[in-house]
Amino acid sequence: MAISVGAAAPDFTLKDQSQKEVKLSEFQGKKNVVIVFYPLDWSPVCTNEHICLVNDMRRFEELDAQVLGVSVDSAWSHKAFAEKMGIKYPLLADFQPRGAVGEKYGVYLADKGITGRAIAIVDRSGKIAWFKNYDIPTLPDVKEVSEALAKLKN
């Protein structure tokens, strides 16, 4: 079951594409966090989703938000994908145990062995401020996400 708006965001620590540990709670009191759950590096829709995020990164920075990508891919896959795509934000490996963080947020699809496509905004207080699940073949609307973030800033 997907997490609900207003609930405390489950904390996690995962390694990014540079093997650096990223802990969600480290952003508490500092920045809003946009957690982008996606199925797999290199797949067509995921690639397009990250192109949109990279192209809109200035907007996320203006809104003082940290973007974190999360999938079941390994840190090595994330490293190659980030280099190829020009991704500067952390891509987190929900790899071992597979999908454990996605499971906490209700987006891990155990029957497929992948994370579903969803975006969660965690506010500075550590609560889920906005959450949306998307069909796997659907490209999320980055503008919709930045509008939800802008409401937090006001």
N, CA, C and O atoms as a GROMACS GRO file, in nm:
protein
  616
    1MET      N    1   0.084  -0.118   0.000
    1MET     CA    2   0.000   0.000   0.000
    1MET      C    3   0.089   0.126   0.000
    1MET      O    4   0.186   0.134   0.076
    2ALA      N    5   0.055   0.220  -0.084
    2ALA     CA    6   0.134   0.342  -0.096
    2ALA      C    7   0.125   0.424   0.032
    2ALA      O    8   0.026   0.418   0.105
    3ILE      N    9   0.227   0.499   0.058
    3ILE     CA   10   0.234   0.585   0.176
    3ILE      C   11   0.135   0.702   0.158
    3ILE      O   12   0.101   0.738   0.046
    4SER      N   13   0.090   0.759   0.269
    4SER     CA   14  -0.007   0.867   0.258
    4SER      C   15   0.051   1.002   0.294
    4SER      O   16   0.144   1.013   0.375
    5VAL      N   17  -0.006   1.105   0.233
    5VAL     CA   18   0.035   1.243   0.258
    5VAL      C   19   0.010   1.274   0.405
    5VAL      O   20  -0.095   1.239   0.460
    6GLY      N   21   0.106   1.339   0.469
    6GLY     CA   22   0.098   1.373   0.610
    6GLY      C   23   0.171   1.274   0.700
    6GLY      O   24   0.204   1.306   0.814
    7ALA      N   25   0.196   1.154   0.647
    7ALA     CA   26   0.270   1.053   0.724
    7ALA      C   27   0.419   1.088   0.729
    7ALA      O   28   0.471   1.157   0.642
    8ALA      N   29   0.485   1.041   0.833
    8ALA     CA   30   0.630   1.059   0.841
    8ALA      C   31   0.694   0.976   0.729
    8ALA      O   32   0.657   0.860   0.708
    9ALA      N   33   0.788   1.035   0.660
    9ALA     CA   34   0.857   0.963   0.552
    9ALA      C   35   0.949   0.859   0.613
    9ALA      O   36   1.031   0.893   0.699
   10PRO      N   37   0.938   0.733   0.572
   10PRO     CA   38   1.030   0.632   0.625
   10PRO      C   39   1.175   0.670   0.591
   10PRO      O   40   1.208   0.698   0.475
   11ASP      N   41   1.260   0.671   0.691
   11ASP     CA   42   1.400   0.705   0.670
   11ASP      C   43   1.471   0.589   0.601
   11ASP      O   44   1.429   0.474   0.611
   12PHE      N   45   1.577   0.621   0.532
   12PHE     CA   46   1.658   0.518   0.467
   12PHE      C   47   1.798   0.572   0.444
   12PHE      O   48   1.822   0.692   0.443
   13THR      N   49   1.890   0.479   0.426
   13THR     CA   50   2.027   0.509   0.386
   13THR      C   51   2.060   0.417   0.271
   13THR      O   52   2.054   0.295   0.285
   14LEU      N   53   2.094   0.475   0.156
   14LEU     CA   54   2.131   0.397   0.037
   14LEU      C   55   2.256   0.458  -0.025
   14LEU      O   56   2.286   0.576  -0.005
   15LYS      N   57   2.328   0.375  -0.101
   15LYS     CA   58   2.447   0.425  -0.171
   15LYS      C   59   2.408   0.484  -0.306
   15LYS      O   60   2.321   0.432  -0.376
   16ASP      N   61   2.475   0.593  -0.340
   16ASP     CA   62   2.452   0.657  -0.470
   16ASP      C   63   2.552   0.606  -0.574
   16ASP      O   64   2.628   0.513  -0.548
   17GLN      N   65   2.550   0.670  -0.690
   17GLN     CA   66   2.634   0.626  -0.801
   17GLN      C   67   2.784   0.643  -0.774
   17GLN      O   68   2.866   0.588  -0.847
   18SER      N   69   2.820   0.718  -0.669
   18SER     CA   70   2.961   0.736  -0.632
   18SER      C   71   2.997   0.652  -0.509
   18SER      O   72   3.103   0.672  -0.449
   19GLN      N   73   2.909   0.560  -0.472
   19GLN     CA   74   2.927   0.474  -0.354
   19GLN      C   75   2.918   0.552  -0.223
   19GLN      O   76   2.961   0.504  -0.118
   20LYS      N   77   2.863   0.673  -0.228
   20LYS     CA   78   2.846   0.756  -0.109
   20LYS      C   79   2.710   0.724  -0.047
   20LYS      O   80   2.609   0.712  -0.117
   21GLU      N   81   2.707   0.710   0.086
   21GLU     CA   82   2.581   0.685   0.153
   21GLU      C   83   2.500   0.814   0.163
   21GLU      O   84   2.552   0.918   0.203
   22VAL      N   85   2.372   0.804   0.126
   22VAL     CA   86   2.280   0.917   0.134
   22VAL      C   87   2.169   0.876   0.229
   22VAL      O   88   2.103   0.774   0.211
   23LYS      N   89   2.149   0.960   0.333
   23LYS     CA   90   2.047   0.930   0.434
   23LYS      C   91   1.938   1.036   0.423
   23LYS      O   92   1.966   1.156   0.430
   24LEU      N   93   1.814   0.994   0.406
   24LEU     CA   94   1.702   1.086   0.389
   24LEU      C   95   1.694   1.186   0.505
   24LEU      O   96   1.676   1.306   0.482
   25SER      N   97   1.708   1.140   0.628
   25SER     CA   98   1.690   1.228   0.744
   25SER      C   99   1.795   1.338   0.752
   25SER      O  100   1.776   1.435   0.826
   26GLU      N  101   1.906   1.326   0.679
   26GLU     CA  102   2.008   1.431   0.678
   26GLU      C  103   1.957   1.561   0.614
   26GLU      O  104   2.015   1.667   0.636
   27PHE      N  105   1.850   1.552   0.537
   27PHE     CA  106   1.793   1.671   0.472
   27PHE      C  107   1.690   1.741   0.560
   27PHE      O  108   1.650   1.854   0.533
   28GLN      N  109   1.647   1.672   0.668
   28GLN     CA  110   1.542   1.726   0.755
   28GLN      C  111   1.586   1.860   0.814
   28GLN      O  112   1.698   1.874   0.863
   29GLY      N  113   1.496   1.958   0.807
   29GLY     CA  114   1.526   2.091   0.857
   29GLY      C  115   1.606   2.176   0.760
   29GLY      O  116   1.628   2.294   0.784
   30LYS      N  117   1.650   2.116   0.648
   30LYS     CA  118   1.735   2.187   0.552
   30LYS      C  119   1.668   2.206   0.416
   30LYS      O  120   1.663   2.318   0.365
   31LYS      N  121   1.616   2.098   0.359
   31LYS     CA  122   1.561   2.103   0.224
   31LYS      C  123   1.439   2.013   0.212
   31LYS      O  124   1.425   1.916   0.287
   32ASN      N  125   1.352   2.046   0.118
   32ASN     CA  126   1.249   1.952   0.075
   32ASN      C  127   1.319   1.851  -0.015
   32ASN      O  128   1.417   1.885  -0.082
   33VAL      N  129   1.270   1.729  -0.017
   33VAL     CA  130   1.332   1.624  -0.098
   33VAL      C  131   1.229   1.567  -0.195
   33VAL      O  132   1.116   1.535  -0.156
   34VAL      N  133   1.269   1.554  -0.321
   34VAL     CA  134   1.186   1.492  -0.423
   34VAL      C  135   1.244   1.354  -0.447
   34VAL      O  136   1.353   1.340  -0.503
   35ILE      N  137   1.171   1.251  -0.405
   35ILE     CA  138   1.217   1.113  -0.427
   35ILE      C  139   1.148   1.061  -0.552
   35ILE      O  140   1.026   1.048  -0.557
   36VAL      N  141   1.230   1.031  -0.652
   36VAL     CA  142   1.180   0.983  -0.780
   36VAL      C  143   1.204   0.832  -0.788
   36VAL      O  144   1.316   0.788  -0.814
   37PHE      N  145   1.099   0.755  -0.764
   37PHE     CA  146   1.109   0.609  -0.777
   37PHE      C  147   1.087   0.574  -0.924
   37PHE      O  148   0.991   0.620  -0.985
   38TYR      N  149   1.175   0.494  -0.979
   38TYR     CA  150   1.160   0.456  -1.120
   38TYR      C  151   1.202   0.311  -1.138
   38TYR      O  152   1.283   0.260  -1.060
   39PRO      N  153   1.149   0.243  -1.242
   39PRO     CA  154   1.174   0.100  -1.257
   39PRO      C  155   1.321   0.063  -1.283
   39PRO      O  156   1.379  -0.014  -1.206
   40LEU      N  157   1.382   0.116  -1.387
   40LEU     CA  158   1.516   0.070  -1.425
   40LEU      C  159   1.594   0.176  -1.501
   40LEU      O  160   1.539   0.248  -1.584
   41ASP      N  161   1.724   0.184  -1.472
   41ASP     CA  162   1.813   0.265  -1.555
   41ASP      C  163   1.803   0.212  -1.698
   41ASP      O  164   1.774   0.094  -1.719
   42TRP      N  165   1.824   0.296  -1.794
   42TRP     CA  166   1.836   0.260  -1.936
   42TRP      C  167   1.705   0.231  -2.007
   42TRP      O  168   1.705   0.225  -2.130
   43SER      N  169   1.594   0.214  -1.936
   43SER     CA  170   1.469   0.185  -2.008
   43SER      C  171   1.420   0.316  -2.072
   43SER      O  172   1.452   0.424  -2.022
   44PRO      N  173   1.343   0.308  -2.179
   44PRO     CA  174   1.306   0.430  -2.254
   44PRO      C  175   1.233   0.536  -2.173
   44PRO      O  176   1.271   0.653  -2.177
   45VAL      N  177   1.128   0.500  -2.098
   45VAL     CA  178   1.052   0.600  -2.024
   45VAL      C  179   1.137   0.656  -1.910
   45VAL      O  180   1.132   0.776  -1.883
   46CYS      N  181   1.213   0.571  -1.843
   46CYS     CA  182   1.299   0.618  -1.733
   46CYS      C  183   1.405   0.714  -1.786
   46CYS      O  184   1.435   0.816  -1.723
   47THR      N  185   1.460   0.683  -1.901
   47THR     CA  186   1.559   0.772  -1.963
   47THR      C  187   1.496   0.908  -1.991
   47THR      O  188   1.556   1.011  -1.960
   48ASN      N  189   1.376   0.909  -2.049
   48ASN     CA  190   1.307   1.036  -2.077
   48ASN      C  191   1.272   1.111  -1.948
   48ASN      O  192   1.280   1.233  -1.943
   49GLU      N  193   1.234   1.037  -1.844
   49GLU     CA  194   1.201   1.100  -1.717
   49GLU      C  195   1.324   1.173  -1.661
   49GLU      O  196   1.313   1.287  -1.614
   50HIS      N  197   1.440   1.108  -1.668
   50HIS     CA  198   1.562   1.171  -1.616
   50HIS      C  199   1.607   1.288  -1.705
   50HIS      O  200   1.663   1.385  -1.654
   51ILE      N  201   1.583   1.280  -1.834
   51ILE     CA  202   1.614   1.394  -1.923
   51ILE      C  203   1.532   1.515  -1.877
   51ILE      O  204   1.584   1.626  -1.869
   52CYS      N  205   1.403   1.494  -1.847
   52CYS     CA  206   1.317   1.603  -1.800
   52CYS      C  207   1.367   1.659  -1.668
   52CYS      O  208   1.368   1.781  -1.649
   53LEU      N  209   1.408   1.572  -1.577
   53LEU     CA  210   1.459   1.618  -1.447
   53LEU      C  211   1.588   1.697  -1.464
   53LEU      O  212   1.605   1.803  -1.403
   54VAL      N  213   1.680   1.646  -1.545
   54VAL     CA  214   1.807   1.716  -1.569
   54VAL      C  215   1.779   1.854  -1.630
   54VAL      O  216   1.838   1.954  -1.589
   55ASN      N  217   1.688   1.859  -1.728
   55ASN     CA  218   1.656   1.985  -1.796
   55ASN      C  219   1.587   2.085  -1.703
   55ASN      O  220   1.598   2.206  -1.724
   56ASP      N  221   1.517   2.035  -1.601
   56ASP     CA  222   1.443   2.122  -1.508
   56ASP      C  223   1.517   2.141  -1.375
   56ASP      O  224   1.459   2.196  -1.281
   57MET      N  225   1.641   2.098  -1.366
   57MET     CA  226   1.713   2.101  -1.239
   57MET      C  227   1.722   2.242  -1.180
   57MET      O  228   1.715   2.258  -1.058
   58ARG      N  229   1.737   2.342  -1.264
   58ARG     CA  230   1.744   2.479  -1.213
   58ARG      C  231   1.618   2.513  -1.134
   58ARG      O  232   1.626   2.576  -1.029
   59ARG      N  233   1.502   2.471  -1.184
   59ARG     CA  234   1.375   2.497  -1.116
   59ARG      C  235   1.373   2.431  -0.978
   59ARG      O  236   1.329   2.492  -0.880
   60PHE      N  237   1.420   2.307  -0.969
   60PHE     CA  238   1.424   2.238  -0.840
   60PHE      C  239   1.521   2.309  -0.744
   60PHE      O  240   1.493   2.319  -0.624
   61GLU      N  241   1.632   2.357  -0.797
   61GLU     CA  242   1.728   2.431  -0.714
   61GLU      C  243   1.667   2.562  -0.664
   61GLU      O  244   1.686   2.599  -0.548
   62GLU      N  245   1.594   2.632  -0.752
   62GLU     CA  246   1.526   2.756  -0.712
   62GLU      C  247   1.426   2.731  -0.599
   62GLU      O  248   1.406   2.815  -0.512
   63LEU      N  249   1.364   2.614  -0.602
   63LEU     CA  250   1.267   2.577  -0.500
   63LEU      C  251   1.334   2.511  -0.378
   63LEU      O  252   1.266   2.461  -0.289
   64ASP      N  253   1.468   2.513  -0.376
   64ASP     CA  254   1.547   2.461  -0.266
   64ASP      C  255   1.513   2.315  -0.236
   64ASP      O  256   1.494   2.278  -0.120
   65ALA      N  257   1.506   2.235  -0.340
   65ALA     CA  258   1.472   2.094  -0.323
   65ALA      C  259   1.586   2.004  -0.370
   65ALA      O  260   1.656   2.035  -0.467
   66GLN      N  261   1.604   1.895  -0.299
   66GLN     CA  262   1.702   1.794  -0.337
   66GLN      C  263   1.629   1.682  -0.411
   66GLN      O  264   1.531   1.629  -0.360
   67VAL      N  265   1.675   1.646  -0.529
   67VAL     CA  266   1.618   1.534  -0.604
   67VAL      C  267   1.700   1.409  -0.574
   67VAL      O  268   1.823   1.413  -0.576
   68LEU      N  269   1.631   1.299  -0.548
   68LEU     CA  270   1.694   1.169  -0.529
   68LEU      C  271   1.623   1.069  -0.619
   68LEU      O  272   1.502   1.050  -0.608
   69GLY      N  273   1.697   1.004  -0.708
   69GLY     CA  274   1.640   0.896  -0.789
   69GLY      C  275   1.659   0.764  -0.715
   69GLY      O  276   1.764   0.742  -0.655
   70VAL      N  277   1.559   0.677  -0.718
   70VAL     CA  278   1.569   0.547  -0.649
   70VAL      C  279   1.518   0.437  -0.741
   70VAL      O  280   1.405   0.443  -0.790
   71SER      N  281   1.602   0.336  -0.764
   71SER     CA  282   1.559   0.216  -0.835
   71SER      C  283   1.635   0.096  -0.780
   71SER      O  284   1.724   0.110  -0.697
   72VAL      N  285   1.599  -0.022  -0.828
   72VAL     CA  286   1.663  -0.145  -0.780
   72VAL      C  287   1.796  -0.173  -0.850
   72VAL      O  288   1.861  -0.274  -0.822
   73ASP      N  289   1.838  -0.085  -0.941
   73ASP     CA  290   1.965  -0.104  -1.009
   73ASP      C  291   2.082  -0.091  -0.911
   73ASP      O  292   2.068  -0.031  -0.805
   74SER      N  293   2.196  -0.147  -0.948
   74SER     CA  294   2.316  -0.137  -0.866
   74SER      C  295   2.378   0.002  -0.877
   74SER      O  296   2.347   0.078  -0.970
   75ALA      N  297   2.463   0.036  -0.783
   75ALA     CA  298   2.534   0.164  -0.788
   75ALA      C  299   2.618   0.174  -0.916
   75ALA      O  300   2.637   0.283  -0.969
   76TRP      N  301   2.668   0.061  -0.965
   76TRP     CA  302   2.751   0.062  -1.087
   76TRP      C  303   2.667   0.097  -1.210
   76TRP      O  304   2.711   0.172  -1.296
   77SER      N  305   2.548   0.042  -1.216
   77SER     CA  306   2.456   0.078  -1.326
   77SER      C  307   2.422   0.226  -1.316
   77SER      O  308   2.421   0.296  -1.417
   78HIS      N  309   2.392   0.273  -1.194
   78HIS     CA  310   2.361   0.414  -1.174
   78HIS      C  311   2.477   0.504  -1.218
   78HIS      O  312   2.455   0.609  -1.277
   79LYS      N  313   2.600   0.460  -1.190
   79LYS     CA  314   2.717   0.542  -1.225
   79LYS      C  315   2.725   0.560  -1.376
   79LYS      O  316   2.743   0.671  -1.425
   80ALA      N  317   2.712   0.450  -1.450
   80ALA     CA  318   2.718   0.456  -1.596
   80ALA      C  319   2.602   0.538  -1.652
   80ALA      O  320   2.620   0.620  -1.743
   81PHE      N  321   2.482   0.517  -1.597
   81PHE     CA  322   2.362   0.588  -1.641
   81PHE      C  323   2.378   0.738  -1.615
   81PHE      O  324   2.349   0.820  -1.702
   82ALA      N  325   2.423   0.775  -1.495
   82ALA     CA  326   2.440   0.917  -1.459
   82ALA      C  327   2.543   0.984  -1.550
   82ALA      O  328   2.523   1.097  -1.594
   83GLU      N  329   2.653   0.914  -1.577
   83GLU     CA  330   2.756   0.971  -1.665
   83GLU      C  331   2.701   0.994  -1.805
   83GLU      O  332   2.723   1.099  -1.864
   84LYS      N  333   2.631   0.896  -1.857
   84LYS     CA  334   2.575   0.904  -1.993
   84LYS      C  335   2.469   1.014  -2.003
   84LYS      O  336   2.460   1.083  -2.105
   85MET      N  337   2.388   1.030  -1.896
   85MET     CA  338   2.273   1.123  -1.898
   85MET      C  339   2.306   1.262  -1.845
   85MET      O  340   2.223   1.353  -1.856
   86GLY      N  341   2.424   1.281  -1.788
   86GLY     CA  342   2.458   1.410  -1.729
   86GLY      C  343   2.384   1.437  -1.599
   86GLY      O  344   2.354   1.552  -1.566
   87ILE      N  345   2.354   1.330  -1.525
   87ILE     CA  346   2.279   1.340  -1.398
   87ILE      C  347   2.377   1.374  -1.286
   87ILE      O  348   2.475   1.304  -1.264
   88LYS      N  349   2.347   1.485  -1.215
   88LYS     CA  350   2.433   1.529  -1.104
   88LYS      C  351   2.371   1.495  -0.968
   88LYS      O  352   2.443   1.490  -0.868
   89TYR      N  353   2.239   1.472  -0.962
   89TYR     CA  354   2.174   1.438  -0.836
   89TYR      C  355   2.197   1.289  -0.806
   89TYR      O  356   2.224   1.211  -0.897
   90PRO      N  357   2.185   1.251  -0.678
   90PRO     CA  358   2.209   1.111  -0.642
   90PRO      C  359   2.106   1.015  -0.703
   90PRO      O  360   1.986   1.039  -0.701
   91LEU      N  361   2.159   0.906  -0.757
   91LEU     CA  362   2.076   0.792  -0.798
   91LEU      C  363   2.106   0.683  -0.696
   91LEU      O  364   2.219   0.636  -0.685
   92LEU      N  365   2.005   0.644  -0.621
   92LEU     CA  366   2.025   0.553  -0.508
   92LEU      C  367   1.991   0.409  -0.544
   92LEU      O  368   1.889   0.381  -0.608
   93ALA      N  369   2.078   0.320  -0.501
   93ALA     CA  370   2.066   0.178  -0.532
   93ALA      C  371   1.986   0.106  -0.423
   93ALA      O  372   2.039   0.078  -0.315
   94ASP      N  373   1.860   0.077  -0.451
   94ASP     CA  374   1.773   0.001  -0.361
   94ASP      C  375   1.791  -0.146  -0.398
   94ASP      O  376   1.696  -0.215  -0.437
   95PHE      N  377   1.915  -0.191  -0.385
   95PHE     CA  378   1.961  -0.314  -0.447
   95PHE      C  379   1.965  -0.433  -0.352
   95PHE      O  380   1.921  -0.542  -0.388
   96GLN      N  381   2.017  -0.414  -0.230
   96GLN     CA  382   2.029  -0.523  -0.133
   96GLN      C  383   1.981  -0.475   0.002
   96GLN      O  384   2.042  -0.382   0.056
   97PRO      N  385   1.880  -0.529   0.061
   97PRO     CA  386   1.785  -0.622  -0.002
   97PRO      C  387   1.701  -0.551  -0.108
   97PRO      O  388   1.656  -0.437  -0.090
   98ARG      N  389   1.683  -0.620  -0.215
   98ARG     CA  390   1.618  -0.564  -0.334
   98ARG      C  391   1.482  -0.503  -0.302
   98ARG      O  392   1.392  -0.569  -0.250
   99GLY      N  393   1.469  -0.373  -0.333
   99GLY     CA  394   1.341  -0.304  -0.320
   99GLY      C  395   1.298  -0.273  -0.177
   99GLY      O  396   1.181  -0.241  -0.156
  100ALA      N  397   1.388  -0.281  -0.079
  100ALA     CA  398   1.350  -0.261   0.061
  100ALA      C  399   1.295  -0.120   0.086
  100ALA      O  400   1.197  -0.104   0.159
  101VAL      N  401   1.356  -0.018   0.025
  101VAL     CA  402   1.307   0.119   0.044
  101VAL      C  403   1.177   0.138  -0.034
  101VAL      O  404   1.082   0.196   0.018
  102GLY      N  405   1.173   0.089  -0.157
  102GLY     CA  406   1.049   0.095  -0.235
  102GLY      C  407   0.933   0.030  -0.161
  102GLY      O  408   0.820   0.078  -0.166
  103GLU      N  409   0.962  -0.079  -0.091
  103GLU     CA  410   0.862  -0.150  -0.012
  103GLU      C  411   0.807  -0.060   0.099
  103GLU      O  412   0.686  -0.057   0.123
  104LYS      N  413   0.895   0.014   0.168
  104LYS     CA  414   0.853   0.104   0.276
  104LYS      C  415   0.758   0.212   0.224
  104LYS      O  416   0.670   0.259   0.298
  105TYR      N  417   0.775   0.250   0.098
  105TYR     CA  418   0.692   0.356   0.039
  105TYR      C  419   0.574   0.298  -0.041
  105TYR      O  420   0.495   0.372  -0.099
  106GLY      N  421   0.563   0.165  -0.042
  106GLY     CA  422   0.451   0.099  -0.110
  106GLY      C  423   0.461   0.100  -0.261
  106GLY      O  424   0.359   0.091  -0.330
  107VAL      N  425   0.584   0.111  -0.315
  107VAL     CA  426   0.598   0.119  -0.461
  107VAL      C  427   0.680   0.004  -0.520
  107VAL      O  428   0.698  -0.002  -0.642
  108TYR      N  429   0.729  -0.087  -0.436
  108TYR     CA  430   0.805  -0.200  -0.489
  108TYR      C  431   0.710  -0.306  -0.544
  108TYR      O  432   0.615  -0.346  -0.477
  109LEU      N  433   0.735  -0.350  -0.667
  109LEU     CA  434   0.651  -0.451  -0.732
  109LEU      C  435   0.724  -0.584  -0.726
  109LEU      O  436   0.800  -0.619  -0.817
  110ALA      N  437   0.702  -0.659  -0.619
  110ALA     CA  438   0.776  -0.783  -0.594
  110ALA      C  439   0.761  -0.884  -0.708
  110ALA      O  440   0.856  -0.954  -0.741
  111ASP      N  441   0.641  -0.892  -0.768
  111ASP     CA  442   0.619  -0.987  -0.876
  111ASP      C  443   0.704  -0.957  -1.000
  111ASP      O  444   0.735  -1.047  -1.078
  112LYS      N  445   0.741  -0.830  -1.017
  112LYS     CA  446   0.824  -0.790  -1.132
  112LYS      C  447   0.970  -0.769  -1.092
  112LYS      O  448   1.058  -0.764  -1.179
  113GLY      N  449   0.996  -0.758  -0.962
  113GLY     CA  450   1.133  -0.736  -0.914
  113GLY      C  451   1.185  -0.596  -0.939
  113GLY      O  452   1.306  -0.573  -0.943
  114ILE      N  453   1.092  -0.500  -0.956
  114ILE     CA  454   1.131  -0.362  -0.984
  114ILE      C  455   1.049  -0.266  -0.898
  114ILE      O  456   0.948  -0.303  -0.838
  115THR      N  457   1.094  -0.144  -0.893
  115THR     CA  458   1.020  -0.037  -0.828
  115THR      C  459   0.922   0.020  -0.930
  115THR      O  460   0.956   0.036  -1.047
  116GLY      N  461   0.802   0.049  -0.886
  116GLY     CA  462   0.707   0.115  -0.973
  116GLY      C  463   0.748   0.260  -0.992
  116GLY      O  464   0.844   0.307  -0.931
  117ARG      N  465   0.675   0.330  -1.078
  117ARG     CA  466   0.705   0.472  -1.103
  117ARG      C  467   0.619   0.557  -1.009
  117ARG      O  468   0.496   0.551  -1.014
  118ALA      N  469   0.686   0.635  -0.925
  118ALA     CA  470   0.615   0.720  -0.829
  118ALA      C  471   0.707   0.834  -0.790
  118ALA      O  472   0.829   0.825  -0.802
  119ILE      N  473   0.646   0.943  -0.743
  119ILE     CA  474   0.724   1.056  -0.692
  119ILE      C  475   0.666   1.096  -0.558
  119ILE      O  476   0.545   1.113  -0.542
  120ALA      N  477   0.757   1.111  -0.460
  120ALA     CA  478   0.719   1.156  -0.327
  120ALA      C  479   0.795   1.284  -0.297
  120ALA      O  480   0.914   1.294  -0.324
  121ILE      N  481   0.725   1.382  -0.242
  121ILE     CA  482   0.792   1.503  -0.192
  121ILE      C  483   0.787   1.495  -0.040
  121ILE      O  484   0.681   1.484   0.021
  122VAL      N  485   0.908   1.500   0.018
  122VAL     CA  486   0.921   1.500   0.163
  122VAL      C  487   0.956   1.643   0.205
  122VAL      O  488   1.055   1.699   0.158
  123ASP      N  489   0.874   1.700   0.293
  123ASP     CA  490   0.899   1.839   0.334
  123ASP      C  491   1.013   1.846   0.436
  123ASP      O  492   1.063   1.743   0.483
  124ARG      N  493   1.051   1.968   0.470
  124ARG     CA  494   1.163   1.988   0.562
  124ARG      C  495   1.143   1.922   0.698
  124ARG      O  496   1.239   1.890   0.766
  125SER      N  497   1.017   1.903   0.738
  125SER     CA  498   0.990   1.842   0.868
  125SER      C  499   0.996   1.689   0.862
  125SER      O  500   0.982   1.622   0.964
  126GLY      N  501   1.017   1.634   0.740
  126GLY     CA  502   1.029   1.488   0.727
  126GLY      C  503   0.898   1.417   0.701
  126GLY      O  504   0.889   1.295   0.714
  127LYS      N  505   0.795   1.494   0.663
  127LYS     CA  506   0.664   1.434   0.634
  127LYS      C  507   0.640   1.430   0.482
  127LYS      O  508   0.694   1.511   0.407
  128ILE      N  509   0.558   1.334   0.440
  128ILE     CA  510   0.518   1.325   0.300
  128ILE      C  511   0.423   1.441   0.271
  128ILE      O  512   0.314   1.448   0.327
  129ALA      N  513   0.466   1.531   0.184
  129ALA     CA  514   0.384   1.649   0.150
  129ALA      C  515   0.304   1.626   0.023
  129ALA      O  516   0.199   1.688   0.003
  130TRP      N  517   0.354   1.537  -0.065
  130TRP     CA  518   0.287   1.511  -0.193
  130TRP      C  519   0.334   1.374  -0.240
  130TRP      O  520   0.450   1.338  -0.223
  131PHE      N  521   0.242   1.298  -0.298
  131PHE     CA  522   0.278   1.165  -0.346
  131PHE      C  523   0.191   1.129  -0.465
  131PHE      O  524   0.070   1.152  -0.464
  132LYS      N  525   0.252   1.073  -0.567
  132LYS     CA  526   0.174   1.028  -0.682
  132LYS      C  527   0.238   0.904  -0.744
  132LYS      O  528   0.358   0.899  -0.769
  133ASN      N  529   0.153   0.805  -0.768
  133ASN     CA  530   0.192   0.684  -0.841
  133ASN      C  531   0.160   0.706  -0.988
  133ASN      O  532   0.060   0.769  -1.022
  134TYR      N  533   0.244   0.653  -1.075
  134TYR     CA  534   0.222   0.663  -1.220
  134TYR      C  535   0.224   0.521  -1.278
  134TYR      O  536   0.291   0.433  -1.225
  135ASP      N  537   0.152   0.501  -1.387
  135ASP     CA  538   0.165   0.375  -1.459
  135ASP      C  539   0.308   0.368  -1.512
  135ASP      O  540   0.366   0.471  -1.547
  136ILE      N  541   0.364   0.249  -1.517
  136ILE     CA  542   0.503   0.234  -1.560
  136ILE      C  543   0.532   0.298  -1.696
  136ILE      O  544   0.635   0.363  -1.710
  137PRO      N  545   0.445   0.283  -1.797
  137PRO     CA  546   0.476   0.347  -1.926
  137PRO      C  547   0.448   0.498  -1.932
  137PRO      O  548   0.470   0.560  -2.036
  138THR      N  549   0.400   0.557  -1.822
  138THR     CA  550   0.365   0.699  -1.820
  138THR      C  551   0.481   0.785  -1.774
  138THR      O  552   0.542   0.759  -1.671
  139LEU      N  553   0.510   0.887  -1.852
  139LEU     CA  554   0.615   0.983  -1.817
  139LEU      C  555   0.556   1.086  -1.720
  139LEU      O  556   0.462   1.157  -1.755
  140PRO      N  557   0.611   1.094  -1.596
  140PRO     CA  558   0.558   1.193  -1.501
  140PRO      C  559   0.575   1.336  -1.554
  140PRO      O  560   0.668   1.366  -1.628
  141ASP      N  561   0.483   1.422  -1.513
  141ASP     CA  562   0.486   1.562  -1.551
  141ASP      C  563   0.572   1.637  -1.448
  141ASP      O  564   0.528   1.659  -1.335
  142VAL      N  565   0.692   1.676  -1.487
  142VAL     CA  566   0.785   1.743  -1.397
  142VAL      C  567   0.728   1.877  -1.351
  142VAL      O  568   0.754   1.921  -1.239
  143LYS      N  569   0.650   1.942  -1.437
  143LYS     CA  570   0.588   2.071  -1.402
  143LYS      C  571   0.492   2.053  -1.284
  143LYS      O  572   0.487   2.137  -1.194
  144GLU      N  573   0.416   1.944  -1.285
  144GLU     CA  574   0.324   1.912  -1.177
  144GLU      C  575   0.400   1.898  -1.043
  144GLU      O  576   0.353   1.943  -0.938
  145VAL      N  577   0.517   1.836  -1.049
  145VAL     CA  578   0.599   1.817  -0.930
  145VAL      C  579   0.652   1.951  -0.880
  145VAL      O  580   0.649   1.979  -0.760
  146SER      N  581   0.702   2.034  -0.972
  146SER     CA  582   0.755   2.164  -0.929
  146SER      C  583   0.644   2.255  -0.876
  146SER      O  584   0.668   2.336  -0.787
  147GLU      N  585   0.523   2.242  -0.928
  147GLU     CA  586   0.410   2.320  -0.875
  147GLU      C  587   0.377   2.277  -0.731
  147GLU      O  588   0.348   2.361  -0.646
  148ALA      N  589   0.381   2.146  -0.706
  148ALA     CA  590   0.357   2.095  -0.570
  148ALA      C  591   0.467   2.145  -0.475
  148ALA      O  592   0.439   2.178  -0.360
  149LEU      N  593   0.590   2.150  -0.524
  149LEU     CA  594   0.702   2.201  -0.443
  149LEU      C  595   0.686   2.350  -0.414
  149LEU      O  596   0.711   2.396  -0.303
  150ALA      N  597   0.644   2.426  -0.515
  150ALA     CA  598   0.626   2.570  -0.499
  150ALA      C  599   0.526   2.601  -0.390
  150ALA      O  600   0.541   2.700  -0.318
  151LYS      N  601   0.422   2.518  -0.376
  151LYS     CA  602   0.321   2.538  -0.272
  151LYS      C  603   0.384   2.523  -0.131
  151LYS      O  604   0.339   2.587  -0.036
  152LEU      N  605   0.485   2.439  -0.120
  152LEU     CA  606   0.552   2.420   0.009
  152LEU      C  607   0.635   2.542   0.046
  152LEU      O  608   0.651   2.575   0.164
  153LYS      N  609   0.688   2.607  -0.057
  153LYS     CA  610   0.775   2.721  -0.033
  153LYS      C  611   0.696   2.843   0.017
  153LYS      O  612   0.748   2.926   0.091
  154ASN      N  613   0.569   2.851  -0.026
  154ASN     CA  614   0.487   2.968   0.012
  154ASN      C  615   0.435   2.956   0.154
  154ASN      O  616   0.364   3.045   0.202
   0.00000   0.00000   0.00000
